């Protein structure tokens, strides 16, 4: 009986580790592909712009691969971009604004590529998780603003109608328009 309980516990642990590993995003090295994938999946982008010979960059990769910085593949596309590639650099700097001069440059963007949060240089897992939280809040605010704008537009239209903006039926009535010869009443 001890063997079967130990065996079941080991299987459970392996399943949990496998599932949590499977939820980690696979790094994309092409910014255009990352943007396309983010848009198609309605996911945020976590972009690491650095190089292989950068200790800070390798530290971030280790934090991500160990799960200390949680990038769930259901929520994020993870782009690991090479700053030594001029084509990638031109696109990166054309889209994003990062203050600082120390690698890695990290940008979190929404699914359309709009920058939500950024940072530069070495950081621990708490700083990166704080950046992710900041991006989530910014993303929620953007979504909330979009919903508010739609609600305001509907409210504004309703108010205009209540303030005497005439509908086509009002205009027809005021002109004594008779459309009975068109099959109307």
N, C-alpha and C positions, 0 to 999 in steps of 0.2 A: 504494500500500500504506500509506503514511503517513496518508493521509486516512481509510482504513477503520479503522486502529488508533485514531486520534484520535476518530473517530466512535463506535467501540465503547466507548472509555473514557468519553466524554461521556454516552452512553446509560446505562452502568453507574452513573456518579455520580448522574445524574438519578433512576434507579430507586432507589438507596440513599437519597437525600434524600427521595423520595416515600414510600418505605416507612417511614422513621423518622418523617416528619411524620404519616403516617396512624396510627401507633401512639400519638400524643399524644392525650390525652382532650380532648373538646370540653367547655368549662365549662357546667355546669348552674346555673341561677340560682334554682332552687326547691329548698329543703331536703327537702321531702317526696318530690319526684321523685328527688332524689339518693339518699335513703335507700332508696326502693323499688328503684331501679336497682342499688344496691350489694347489696341483699339478693338480688335476682333473679340477679345475675351472680356472687354470692359474691366480691365485690371490696371492697377497702378504700376508704374515703372520704378524700379530701384536701380539706379545707374551708378556703377563704380567706374570712374575714369582714372586709370593709373597704368602701372607697368609691372612686369614680372620681377624686375630687379629692385622693387620698392618694398622695403620692410613693412611700412605702414599698410600698403596695399595687401600684402600677404597676411598681415594680422587680421584685416577685415575679412578676407576670404576664409581664414580659419574660424573666425567668429560665426560666419554664416554657415560653413560646412558642419560645425559642431552643434549648431542650433542655438547658440547663445544670442545671436541676432536672428530673430524669427522672421523669415520671409516665406510665408505660406504660398504655395504655387496657386492656390485658389484665389489669392488676392493680388499677387505680384508677378511681374515679369522681371527677372534679374538680368541686367545687362552688365557685362564685364568688358569694358572698352579699353583698347590699347592707345595710350596717349602718344605713342611714338609713330602712329599711323596718321599722316597729314590729312588724309581724306576724312577719317573719323574725327580728328581734331577740328577741322573746319565745320563739320556738321554740328558737333557738340557745342562749340563756342557760338555758332549761329543760333542755336536754340536755347541755351541755358546760360545763366549768370551765376557764377560761384565766386564768393569773396575768399581771399586767401591765396597762398602760393605753395602750399604743401600738399603733396599727394597723400592719399587719393582724394579726388574731388567726388563727392557723393551728391547726387540729385535724386529727389523723388518727385515724379511727375504723375499727373492723372492720365487717363487712357487716351486723351487727345494730345498728350505731350506738353501740357501746361505745367510749368514748374510749381511745385507746392512747397518744397523745403530743400535746403542744401547745407552742406558743410564741407570743410577742407581739413585735411591732415589726420593725425593720429587721434583715435578716440576709443573708449572702452565700450562694452556692450550696452551699458546704461545710456551713454550719449547717443548711440545709434538707435536704440529703442525709443528714446525721447524724440529723435528726428522723425521716426516712423509715426509716432503718436501725433506730432505736429502736422505731418502730411495728412494723416487721417482726418484731423480736425479741420484742416484747410479744405480738404476734399468734401467733407460734410457741409461746410459753410458754403462752398460753391454750389453744391447740389441744393442746399436750402435756399440760396439766393435765386437759383433758377426756378424753383417751385414758387417762391415768393413773387418773382417777376411775372410768371404765368397767372398767378392769383390776382396780382395787381392789374394786369391787363384785362382780365375778365371782369373784375370789379369796376374798373374805369369804364368799360363798355356798358356795363349795367347802369352805372351812374349817369352816363351820357344819355342813355335812353330814358332814364327817369327825369333828367333835366330838360327834356323837351326836344331831344334829337329825334327827328321824325323817321319812321320806317317807311318803306315803299307803300304799305297799306294806308298809312296816315296821309301821305301825299296824294294817293288816288282819291281818298275820301274828300280831301280839301279841294280837289279839282273837280269833284263830282264826276269822277271818271266812271263810265259805265262800260264794263267789259263783257256785258251779256252777249254781245255779238261775237265774242271769242269763246263762248261756252262757259263763261264765268257767271257769278251771281251778282 
